[in-house]
Amino acid sequence: MENFKASCTSGMKRRYSRLAPGCKIWSMVFIVALLAGCTPFLYSVDMKYVPTRTFSKAPGVARPIVVTVAAFQDRRKIEDKMLIGRVIKADGKRIPVLPKYVKPSNAVTAPVKEFFRLAGYRVATESPAWDLQESSINKEWEPILVGGSIDELDITCQDSLTITKYTAKVKLTIYFADTLKGKIFHKVTTESSVSLDHILFSEERTEQQLNAALSDAIEKMFEGRDVANIINGIGG
């Protein structure tokens, strides 16, 4: 099969070089479509935090501040909670996009934990269930509790014959609580969207766009109020 593809590619390249400029783009589209093979039943992406800025806890805090990041609740208004997007082919066929290996709740919780680690906090290994109510805060958790809801998490790829349009949207509501007092001291809703037009579709590029939107939404939770100083005042 590989020899067949190589032979086909070589022959098509020779024909491609003799084509008029106006025809070359369509010939290339045909080559890509031929070599792509069968369309998969689904795509999966590895969701992770990709830093775009540097965040750190306030200077002068000597001992590590420990943060408990509760499992994020998936409150998206969709029937299939495993679905995080779709690839729409030129013929209208819709192929689902799912997170790789984990549920969307875990796929968001882990990047939030990584954000705090990279910012210099110590993060509890456990991610307990929390319904975002003060009455259910466990005082045995670490002093700073961070939890939240996934309100929107979506990647749409419109894959036409000439261009692929990637659009990723993420909306999170994030709660910060003092476990010793059993009180929520800060709540913020963050949103992010990114888009990209590219001549080719790839699963890797789909992953990159969704992670860019997710990472930006996570980083925005430290904007506005000086949340880092509030956390340091409680846990420092």
Secondary structure, 3 states (H helix, E strand, C coil): CHHHHHHHHHHHHHHHHCCCHHHHHHHHHHHHHHHHCCCCCCEEECCCCCCCCCCCCCCCCCCCCEEEECCCEECCCCCCCCCCEEEECCCCCEEEEEECCCCHHHHHHHHHHHHHHHCCCEECCCCCCCCCCHHHCCCCCCCEEEEEEEEEEEEEEEECCCCEEEEEEEEEEEEEEECCCCEEEEEEEEEEEEEEEECCCCHHHHHHHHHHHHHHHHHHHHCCCCHHHHHHHHHC
